[in-house]
Amino acid sequence: MVDVGDIIEYECGDMSPARILKMFSALIKSGEIRGLQGHYQRTARQLIDSGYLSPSGDILVDPTIAG
């Protein structure tokens, strides 16, 4: 389960690109992404289409250099 503090940090714009990838990876892998607002689903799709994440949620780039 994703931490509510992570969601708040993300929505406030205070999360690093590496942590964003890790959070979306976890949301996709757990299936929680389906229960969140459309913004999260669209962002997940953009991360997948851009080659940062696989459709199953695996991180495809070094998260320390993402962004």
PyMOL Python script that loads the backbone (N, CA, C, O; Angstrom):
from pymol import cmd

cmd.read_pdbstr("""\
ATOM      1  N   MET A   1       0.843  -1.180   0.000  1.00  0.00           N
ATOM      2  CA  MET A   1       0.000   0.000   0.000  1.00  0.00           C
ATOM      3  C   MET A   1       0.889   1.245   0.000  1.00  0.00           C
ATOM      4  O   MET A   1       1.844   1.353   0.769  1.00  0.00           O
ATOM      5  N   VAL A   2       0.555   2.147  -0.859  1.00  0.00           N
ATOM      6  CA  VAL A   2       1.338   3.375  -0.962  1.00  0.00           C
ATOM      7  C   VAL A   2       1.065   4.261   0.246  1.00  0.00           C
ATOM      8  O   VAL A   2      -0.060   4.332   0.740  1.00  0.00           O
ATOM      9  N   ASP A   3       2.098   4.924   0.705  1.00  0.00           N
ATOM     10  CA  ASP A   3       2.019   5.790   1.879  1.00  0.00           C
ATOM     11  C   ASP A   3       1.304   7.084   1.527  1.00  0.00           C
ATOM     12  O   ASP A   3       1.620   7.715   0.519  1.00  0.00           O
ATOM     13  N   VAL A   4       0.340   7.482   2.354  1.00  0.00           N
ATOM     14  CA  VAL A   4      -0.395   8.730   2.125  1.00  0.00           C
ATOM     15  C   VAL A   4       0.567   9.914   2.126  1.00  0.00           C
ATOM     16  O   VAL A   4       0.355  10.882   1.395  1.00  0.00           O
ATOM     17  N   GLY A   5       1.608   9.851   2.929  1.00  0.00           N
ATOM     18  CA  GLY A   5       2.606  10.918   2.959  1.00  0.00           C
ATOM     19  C   GLY A   5       3.290  11.073   1.609  1.00  0.00           C
ATOM     20  O   GLY A   5       3.622  12.188   1.206  1.00  0.00           O
ATOM     21  N   ASP A   6       3.505   9.957   0.905  1.00  0.00           N
ATOM     22  CA  ASP A   6       4.096  10.021  -0.433  1.00  0.00           C
ATOM     23  C   ASP A   6       3.154  10.717  -1.408  1.00  0.00           C
ATOM     24  O   ASP A   6       3.589  11.529  -2.224  1.00  0.00           O
ATOM     25  N   ILE A   7       1.874  10.402  -1.325  1.00  0.00           N
ATOM     26  CA  ILE A   7       0.883  11.045  -2.197  1.00  0.00           C
ATOM     27  C   ILE A   7       0.867  12.551  -1.935  1.00  0.00           C
ATOM     28  O   ILE A   7       0.844  13.345  -2.875  1.00  0.00           O
ATOM     29  N   ILE A   8       0.878  12.938  -0.683  1.00  0.00           N
ATOM     30  CA  ILE A   8       0.868  14.365  -0.332  1.00  0.00           C
ATOM     31  C   ILE A   8       2.135  15.039  -0.844  1.00  0.00           C
ATOM     32  O   ILE A   8       2.071  16.122  -1.426  1.00  0.00           O
ATOM     33  N   GLU A   9       3.274  14.411  -0.632  1.00  0.00           N
ATOM     34  CA  GLU A   9       4.548  14.972  -1.101  1.00  0.00           C
ATOM     35  C   GLU A   9       4.539  15.124  -2.620  1.00  0.00           C
ATOM     36  O   GLU A   9       5.002  16.136  -3.147  1.00  0.00           O
ATOM     37  N   TYR A  10       4.018  14.124  -3.323  1.00  0.00           N
ATOM     38  CA  TYR A  10       3.925  14.170  -4.780  1.00  0.00           C
ATOM     39  C   TYR A  10       3.012  15.312  -5.219  1.00  0.00           C
ATOM     40  O   TYR A  10       3.366  16.093  -6.102  1.00  0.00           O
ATOM     41  N   GLU A  11       1.849  15.403  -4.605  1.00  0.00           N
ATOM     42  CA  GLU A  11       0.877  16.424  -5.010  1.00  0.00           C
ATOM     43  C   GLU A  11       1.345  17.837  -4.681  1.00  0.00           C
ATOM     44  O   GLU A  11       0.918  18.797  -5.323  1.00  0.00           O
ATOM     45  N   CYS A  12       2.206  17.968  -3.699  1.00  0.00           N
ATOM     46  CA  CYS A  12       2.763  19.284  -3.360  1.00  0.00           C
ATOM     47  C   CYS A  12       3.948  19.652  -4.254  1.00  0.00           C
ATOM     48  O   CYS A  12       4.443  20.777  -4.200  1.00  0.00           O
ATOM     49  N   GLY A  13       4.401  18.703  -5.073  1.00  0.00           N
ATOM     50  CA  GLY A  13       5.524  18.956  -5.961  1.00  0.00           C
ATOM     51  C   GLY A  13       6.876  18.854  -5.292  1.00  0.00           C
ATOM     52  O   GLY A  13       7.868  19.372  -5.805  1.00  0.00           O
ATOM     53  N   ASP A  14       6.925  18.187  -4.146  1.00  0.00           N
ATOM     54  CA  ASP A  14       8.157  18.098  -3.369  1.00  0.00           C
ATOM     55  C   ASP A  14       8.903  16.772  -3.547  1.00  0.00           C
ATOM     56  O   ASP A  14       9.875  16.516  -2.835  1.00  0.00           O
ATOM     57  N   MET A  15       8.468  15.933  -4.477  1.00  0.00           N
ATOM     58  CA  MET A  15       9.058  14.613  -4.631  1.00  0.00           C
ATOM     59  C   MET A  15      10.064  14.621  -5.784  1.00  0.00           C
ATOM     60  O   MET A  15       9.795  15.180  -6.847  1.00  0.00           O
ATOM     61  N   SER A  16      11.206  14.009  -5.567  1.00  0.00           N
ATOM     62  CA  SER A  16      12.242  13.934  -6.606  1.00  0.00           C
ATOM     63  C   SER A  16      11.784  13.009  -7.728  1.00  0.00           C
ATOM     64  O   SER A  16      10.941  12.139  -7.509  1.00  0.00           O
ATOM     65  N   PRO A  17      12.334  13.191  -8.936  1.00  0.00           N
ATOM     66  CA  PRO A  17      11.977  12.293 -10.037  1.00  0.00           C
ATOM     67  C   PRO A  17      12.228  10.816  -9.722  1.00  0.00           C
ATOM     68  O   PRO A  17      11.443   9.958 -10.127  1.00  0.00           O
ATOM     69  N   ALA A  18      13.295  10.516  -9.017  1.00  0.00           N
ATOM     70  CA  ALA A  18      13.585   9.124  -8.658  1.00  0.00           C
ATOM     71  C   ALA A  18      12.499   8.556  -7.761  1.00  0.00           C
ATOM     72  O   ALA A  18      12.071   7.417  -7.949  1.00  0.00           O
ATOM     73  N   ARG A  19      12.052   9.332  -6.794  1.00  0.00           N
ATOM     74  CA  ARG A  19      10.992   8.851  -5.896  1.00  0.00           C
ATOM     75  C   ARG A  19       9.659   8.743  -6.618  1.00  0.00           C
ATOM     76  O   ARG A  19       8.854   7.863  -6.314  1.00  0.00           O
ATOM     77  N   ILE A  20       9.420   9.643  -7.584  1.00  0.00           N
ATOM     78  CA  ILE A  20       8.187   9.558  -8.374  1.00  0.00           C
ATOM     79  C   ILE A  20       8.157   8.234  -9.133  1.00  0.00           C
ATOM     80  O   ILE A  20       7.138   7.543  -9.134  1.00  0.00           O
ATOM     81  N   LEU A  21       9.259   7.880  -9.773  1.00  0.00           N
ATOM     82  CA  LEU A  21       9.315   6.599 -10.487  1.00  0.00           C
ATOM     83  C   LEU A  21       9.061   5.431  -9.553  1.00  0.00           C
ATOM     84  O   LEU A  21       8.306   4.516  -9.880  1.00  0.00           O
ATOM     85  N   LYS A  22       9.692   5.464  -8.393  1.00  0.00           N
ATOM     86  CA  LYS A  22       9.517   4.373  -7.430  1.00  0.00           C
ATOM     87  C   LYS A  22       8.067   4.294  -6.948  1.00  0.00           C
ATOM     88  O   LYS A  22       7.520   3.201  -6.799  1.00  0.00           O
ATOM     89  N   MET A  23       7.448   5.449  -6.707  1.00  0.00           N
ATOM     90  CA  MET A  23       6.063   5.462  -6.241  1.00  0.00           C
ATOM     91  C   MET A  23       5.133   4.910  -7.321  1.00  0.00           C
ATOM     92  O   MET A  23       4.279   4.072  -7.034  1.00  0.00           O
ATOM     93  N   PHE A  24       5.295   5.376  -8.564  1.00  0.00           N
ATOM     94  CA  PHE A  24       4.426   4.886  -9.633  1.00  0.00           C
ATOM     95  C   PHE A  24       4.684   3.417  -9.923  1.00  0.00           C
ATOM     96  O   PHE A  24       3.753   2.681 -10.249  1.00  0.00           O
ATOM     97  N   SER A  25       5.919   2.984  -9.812  1.00  0.00           N
ATOM     98  CA  SER A  25       6.230   1.568  -9.958  1.00  0.00           C
ATOM     99  C   SER A  25       5.440   0.749  -8.940  1.00  0.00           C
ATOM    100  O   SER A  25       4.821  -0.258  -9.286  1.00  0.00           O
ATOM    101  N   ALA A  26       5.467   1.185  -7.696  1.00  0.00           N
ATOM    102  CA  ALA A  26       4.748   0.478  -6.631  1.00  0.00           C
ATOM    103  C   ALA A  26       3.239   0.512  -6.865  1.00  0.00           C
ATOM    104  O   ALA A  26       2.555  -0.485  -6.635  1.00  0.00           O
ATOM    105  N   LEU A  27       2.716   1.649  -7.321  1.00  0.00           N
ATOM    106  CA  LEU A  27       1.274   1.762  -7.576  1.00  0.00           C
ATOM    107  C   LEU A  27       0.834   0.818  -8.689  1.00  0.00           C
ATOM    108  O   LEU A  27      -0.226   0.198  -8.596  1.00  0.00           O
ATOM    109  N   ILE A  28       1.642   0.708  -9.738  1.00  0.00           N
ATOM    110  CA  ILE A  28       1.307  -0.190 -10.846  1.00  0.00           C
ATOM    111  C   ILE A  28       1.404  -1.646 -10.399  1.00  0.00           C
ATOM    112  O   ILE A  28       0.495  -2.437 -10.650  1.00  0.00           O
ATOM    113  N   LYS A  29       2.501  -1.996  -9.739  1.00  0.00           N
ATOM    114  CA  LYS A  29       2.714  -3.384  -9.321  1.00  0.00           C
ATOM    115  C   LYS A  29       1.640  -3.877  -8.359  1.00  0.00           C
ATOM    116  O   LYS A  29       1.225  -5.034  -8.421  1.00  0.00           O
ATOM    117  N   SER A  30       1.192  -2.988  -7.465  1.00  0.00           N
ATOM    118  CA  SER A  30       0.181  -3.386  -6.479  1.00  0.00           C
ATOM    119  C   SER A  30      -1.236  -3.350  -7.041  1.00  0.00           C
ATOM    120  O   SER A  30      -2.153  -3.932  -6.461  1.00  0.00           O
ATOM    121  N   GLY A  31      -1.416  -2.661  -8.177  1.00  0.00           N
ATOM    122  CA  GLY A  31      -2.756  -2.502  -8.739  1.00  0.00           C
ATOM    123  C   GLY A  31      -3.505  -1.323  -8.163  1.00  0.00           C
ATOM    124  O   GLY A  31      -4.620  -1.024  -8.589  1.00  0.00           O
ATOM    125  N   GLU A  32      -2.900  -0.646  -7.191  1.00  0.00           N
ATOM    126  CA  GLU A  32      -3.556   0.506  -6.560  1.00  0.00           C
ATOM    127  C   GLU A  32      -3.800   1.646  -7.544  1.00  0.00           C
ATOM    128  O   GLU A  32      -4.683   2.474  -7.321  1.00  0.00           O
ATOM    129  N   ILE A  33      -3.036   1.698  -8.617  1.00  0.00           N
ATOM    130  CA  ILE A  33      -3.173   2.761  -9.604  1.00  0.00           C
ATOM    131  C   ILE A  33      -4.605   2.821 -10.142  1.00  0.00           C
ATOM    132  O   ILE A  33      -5.100   3.899 -10.472  1.00  0.00           O
ATOM    133  N   ARG A  34      -5.268   1.666 -10.230  1.00  0.00           N
ATOM    134  CA  ARG A  34      -6.627   1.619 -10.779  1.00  0.00           C
ATOM    135  C   ARG A  34      -7.655   2.299  -9.886  1.00  0.00           C
ATOM    136  O   ARG A  34      -8.723   2.684 -10.361  1.00  0.00           O
ATOM    137  N   GLY A  35      -7.354   2.453  -8.603  1.00  0.00           N
ATOM    138  CA  GLY A  35      -8.303   3.062  -7.693  1.00  0.00           C
ATOM    139  C   GLY A  35      -8.068   4.546  -7.457  1.00  0.00           C
ATOM    140  O   GLY A  35      -8.786   5.178  -6.683  1.00  0.00           O
ATOM    141  N   LEU A  36      -7.067   5.099  -8.122  1.00  0.00           N
ATOM    142  CA  LEU A  36      -6.734   6.504  -7.929  1.00  0.00           C
ATOM    143  C   LEU A  36      -7.334   7.361  -9.038  1.00  0.00           C
ATOM    144  O   LEU A  36      -7.822   6.855 -10.048  1.00  0.00           O
ATOM    145  N   GLN A  37      -7.282   8.678  -8.820  1.00  0.00           N
ATOM    146  CA  GLN A  37      -7.794   9.639  -9.795  1.00  0.00           C
ATOM    147  C   GLN A  37      -7.160   9.431 -11.160  1.00  0.00           C
ATOM    148  O   GLN A  37      -6.085   8.843 -11.275  1.00  0.00           O
ATOM    149  N   GLY A  38      -7.829   9.914 -12.180  1.00  0.00           N
ATOM    150  CA  GLY A  38      -7.352   9.785 -13.542  1.00  0.00           C
ATOM    151  C   GLY A  38      -5.965  10.357 -13.759  1.00  0.00           C
ATOM    152  O   GLY A  38      -5.212   9.842 -14.585  1.00  0.00           O
ATOM    153  N   HIS A  39      -5.605  11.419 -13.031  1.00  0.00           N
ATOM    154  CA  HIS A  39      -4.276  12.016 -13.164  1.00  0.00           C
ATOM    155  C   HIS A  39      -3.186  10.958 -12.955  1.00  0.00           C
ATOM    156  O   HIS A  39      -2.215  10.900 -13.709  1.00  0.00           O
ATOM    157  N   TYR A  40      -3.356  10.139 -11.944  1.00  0.00           N
ATOM    158  CA  TYR A  40      -2.352   9.119 -11.632  1.00  0.00           C
ATOM    159  C   TYR A  40      -2.276   8.082 -12.742  1.00  0.00           C
ATOM    160  O   TYR A  40      -1.187   7.643 -13.111  1.00  0.00           O
ATOM    161  N   GLN A  41      -3.415   7.693 -13.268  1.00  0.00           N
ATOM    162  CA  GLN A  41      -3.435   6.712 -14.348  1.00  0.00           C
ATOM    163  C   GLN A  41      -2.818   7.285 -15.622  1.00  0.00           C
ATOM    164  O   GLN A  41      -2.092   6.587 -16.330  1.00  0.00           O
ATOM    165  N   ARG A  42      -3.104   8.553 -15.917  1.00  0.00           N
ATOM    166  CA  ARG A  42      -2.516   9.191 -17.100  1.00  0.00           C
ATOM    167  C   ARG A  42      -1.010   9.357 -16.941  1.00  0.00           C
ATOM    168  O   ARG A  42      -0.256   9.151 -17.892  1.00  0.00           O
ATOM    169  N   THR A  43      -0.569   9.728 -15.739  1.00  0.00           N
ATOM    170  CA  THR A  43       0.864   9.883 -15.492  1.00  0.00           C
ATOM    171  C   THR A  43       1.565   8.540 -15.606  1.00  0.00           C
ATOM    172  O   THR A  43       2.651   8.458 -16.180  1.00  0.00           O
ATOM    173  N   ALA A  44       0.966   7.492 -15.071  1.00  0.00           N
ATOM    174  CA  ALA A  44       1.537   6.150 -15.192  1.00  0.00           C
ATOM    175  C   ALA A  44       1.669   5.775 -16.669  1.00  0.00           C
ATOM    176  O   ALA A  44       2.696   5.239 -17.085  1.00  0.00           O
ATOM    177  N   ARG A  45       0.645   6.053 -17.449  1.00  0.00           N
ATOM    178  CA  ARG A  45       0.678   5.743 -18.885  1.00  0.00           C
ATOM    179  C   ARG A  45       1.791   6.531 -19.564  1.00  0.00           C
ATOM    180  O   ARG A  45       2.487   5.989 -20.423  1.00  0.00           O
ATOM    181  N   GLN A  46       1.973   7.802 -19.198  1.00  0.00           N
ATOM    182  CA  GLN A  46       3.047   8.610 -19.784  1.00  0.00           C
ATOM    183  C   GLN A  46       4.422   8.047 -19.429  1.00  0.00           C
ATOM    184  O   GLN A  46       5.319   8.013 -20.271  1.00  0.00           O
ATOM    185  N   LEU A  47       4.585   7.606 -18.178  1.00  0.00           N
ATOM    186  CA  LEU A  47       5.858   7.018 -17.754  1.00  0.00           C
ATOM    187  C   LEU A  47       6.146   5.717 -18.507  1.00  0.00           C
ATOM    188  O   LEU A  47       7.294   5.420 -18.836  1.00  0.00           O
ATOM    189  N   ILE A  48       5.102   4.958 -18.770  1.00  0.00           N
ATOM    190  CA  ILE A  48       5.256   3.719 -19.535  1.00  0.00           C
ATOM    191  C   ILE A  48       5.573   4.048 -20.997  1.00  0.00           C
ATOM    192  O   ILE A  48       6.513   3.498 -21.571  1.00  0.00           O
ATOM    193  N   ASP A  49       4.789   4.943 -21.591  1.00  0.00           N
ATOM    194  CA  ASP A  49       4.987   5.290 -23.004  1.00  0.00           C
ATOM    195  C   ASP A  49       6.343   5.951 -23.255  1.00  0.00           C
ATOM    196  O   ASP A  49       6.895   5.836 -24.349  1.00  0.00           O
ATOM    197  N   SER A  50       6.877   6.638 -22.253  1.00  0.00           N
ATOM    198  CA  SER A  50       8.174   7.312 -22.387  1.00  0.00           C
ATOM    199  C   SER A  50       9.350   6.377 -22.110  1.00  0.00           C
ATOM    200  O   SER A  50      10.505   6.769 -22.274  1.00  0.00           O
ATOM    201  N   GLY A  51       9.064   5.147 -21.692  1.00  0.00           N
ATOM    202  CA  GLY A  51      10.120   4.166 -21.479  1.00  0.00           C
ATOM    203  C   GLY A  51      10.750   4.183 -20.094  1.00  0.00           C
ATOM    204  O   GLY A  51      11.787   3.556 -19.875  1.00  0.00           O
ATOM    205  N   TYR A  52      10.131   4.898 -19.156  1.00  0.00           N
ATOM    206  CA  TYR A  52      10.654   4.915 -17.791  1.00  0.00           C
ATOM    207  C   TYR A  52      10.211   3.681 -17.006  1.00  0.00           C
ATOM    208  O   TYR A  52      10.963   3.158 -16.184  1.00  0.00           O
ATOM    209  N   LEU A  53       8.982   3.219 -17.265  1.00  0.00           N
ATOM    210  CA  LEU A  53       8.423   2.058 -16.570  1.00  0.00           C
ATOM    211  C   LEU A  53       7.892   1.065 -17.586  1.00  0.00           C
ATOM    212  O   LEU A  53       7.463   1.442 -18.677  1.00  0.00           O
ATOM    213  N   SER A  54       7.925  -0.207 -17.218  1.00  0.00           N
ATOM    214  CA  SER A  54       7.290  -1.232 -18.055  1.00  0.00           C
ATOM    215  C   SER A  54       5.799  -1.264 -17.708  1.00  0.00           C
ATOM    216  O   SER A  54       5.405  -0.740 -16.666  1.00  0.00           O
ATOM    217  N   PRO A  55       4.971  -1.863 -18.553  1.00  0.00           N
ATOM    218  CA  PRO A  55       3.545  -1.966 -18.234  1.00  0.00           C
ATOM    219  C   PRO A  55       3.268  -2.704 -16.920  1.00  0.00           C
ATOM    220  O   PRO A  55       2.219  -2.509 -16.305  1.00  0.00           O
ATOM    221  N   SER A  56       4.204  -3.546 -16.494  1.00  0.00           N
ATOM    222  CA  SER A  56       4.015  -4.266 -15.229  1.00  0.00           C
ATOM    223  C   SER A  56       4.587  -3.496 -14.034  1.00  0.00           C
ATOM    224  O   SER A  56       4.505  -3.958 -12.896  1.00  0.00           O
ATOM    225  N   GLY A  57       5.169  -2.318 -14.300  1.00  0.00           N
ATOM    226  CA  GLY A  57       5.651  -1.466 -13.218  1.00  0.00           C
ATOM    227  C   GLY A  57       7.138  -1.527 -12.948  1.00  0.00           C
ATOM    228  O   GLY A  57       7.622  -0.866 -12.030  1.00  0.00           O
ATOM    229  N   ASP A  58       7.877  -2.308 -13.727  1.00  0.00           N
ATOM    230  CA  ASP A  58       9.328  -2.359 -13.529  1.00  0.00           C
ATOM    231  C   ASP A  58       9.960  -1.053 -13.980  1.00  0.00           C
ATOM    232  O   ASP A  58       9.570  -0.492 -15.003  1.00  0.00           O
ATOM    233  N   ILE A  59      10.931  -0.568 -13.224  1.00  0.00           N
ATOM    234  CA  ILE A  59      11.657   0.648 -13.581  1.00  0.00           C
ATOM    235  C   ILE A  59      12.692   0.278 -14.636  1.00  0.00           C
ATOM    236  O   ILE A  59      13.502  -0.625 -14.430  1.00  0.00           O
ATOM    237  N   LEU A  60      12.663   0.981 -15.771  1.00  0.00           N
ATOM    238  CA  LEU A  60      13.511   0.648 -16.918  1.00  0.00           C
ATOM    239  C   LEU A  60      14.721   1.558 -17.066  1.00  0.00           C
ATOM    240  O   LEU A  60      15.566   1.321 -17.929  1.00  0.00           O
ATOM    241  N   VAL A  61      14.819   2.587 -16.246  1.00  0.00           N
ATOM    242  CA  VAL A  61      15.969   3.510 -16.273  1.00  0.00           C
ATOM    243  C   VAL A  61      16.507   3.630 -14.872  1.00  0.00           C
ATOM    244  O   VAL A  61      15.814   3.310 -13.906  1.00  0.00           O
ATOM    245  N   ASP A  62      17.723   4.082 -14.754  1.00  0.00           N
ATOM    246  CA  ASP A  62      18.316   4.322 -13.432  1.00  0.00           C
ATOM    247  C   ASP A  62      17.551   5.481 -12.791  1.00  0.00           C
ATOM    248  O   ASP A  62      17.637   6.613 -13.268  1.00  0.00           O
ATOM    249  N   PRO A  63      16.805   5.212 -11.714  1.00  0.00           N
ATOM    250  CA  PRO A  63      15.972   6.264 -11.122  1.00  0.00           C
ATOM    251  C   PRO A  63      16.777   7.447 -10.569  1.00  0.00           C
ATOM    252  O   PRO A  63      16.215   8.519 -10.344  1.00  0.00           O
ATOM    253  N   THR A  64      18.060   7.269 -10.352  1.00  0.00           N
ATOM    254  CA  THR A  64      18.854   8.387  -9.820  1.00  0.00           C
ATOM    255  C   THR A  64      19.180   9.400 -10.904  1.00  0.00           C
ATOM    256  O   THR A  64      19.587  10.520 -10.596  1.00  0.00           O
ATOM    257  N   ILE A  65      19.006   9.023 -12.189  1.00  0.00           N
ATOM    258  CA  ILE A  65      19.283   9.980 -13.256  1.00  0.00           C
ATOM    259  C   ILE A  65      18.017  10.385 -14.009  1.00  0.00           C
ATOM    260  O   ILE A  65      18.085  11.140 -14.979  1.00  0.00           O
ATOM    261  N   ALA A  66      16.867   9.886 -13.567  1.00  0.00           N
ATOM    262  CA  ALA A  66      15.601  10.229 -14.232  1.00  0.00           C
ATOM    263  C   ALA A  66      15.288  11.691 -13.989  1.00  0.00           C
ATOM    264  O   ALA A  66      15.610  12.258 -12.945  1.00  0.00           O
ATOM    265  N   GLY A  67      14.665  12.269 -14.962  1.00  0.00           N
ATOM    266  CA  GLY A  67      14.194  13.625 -14.767  1.00  0.00           C
ATOM    267  C   GLY A  67      14.745  14.536 -15.762  1.00  0.00           C
ATOM    268  O   GLY A  67      14.444  15.730 -15.738  1.00  0.00           O
TER     269      GLY A  67
END
""", "prot")
cmd.dss("prot")
cmd.show_as("cartoon", "prot")
cmd.util.cbc("prot")
cmd.orient("prot")
